[in-house]
Amino acid sequence: MPRYRPHVAARPSWRCRVCGAAWPCSPARLALLGEYRENRTGLLIYLATLMHEAMTDLAVLNGQDAPEGMAERFLTWARAR
């Protein structure tokens, strides 16, 4: 039986350590939604903090401003519907 490996970000690239997709990847999003099921506000605060860290890391890594679409990547998907 395969062992579950959490989909976490590899810094400073902010790619998933397991699948290589831009983090938060789909499995990470599902895990975060489950973990913060009763606290959507807490999830958004956590993600906003990580987004800020990612923007700083990616700006340094790329030698320019952080990539566009960071809010969609980190926050939009987690809003309550």
Number of C-alpha atoms within 10 A of each C-alpha: 3 4 5 6 8 12 21 18 21 14 14 15 16 21 18 21 17 14 13 15 14 15 23 23 20 14 16 16 16 12 15 16 16 11 12 14 11 10 11 16 13 12 19 19 12 14 19 16 12 16 19 15 15 22 18 15 18 19 15 13 13 11 9 10 13 17 11 9 10 15 13 10 16 22 18 12 13 18 10 8 4
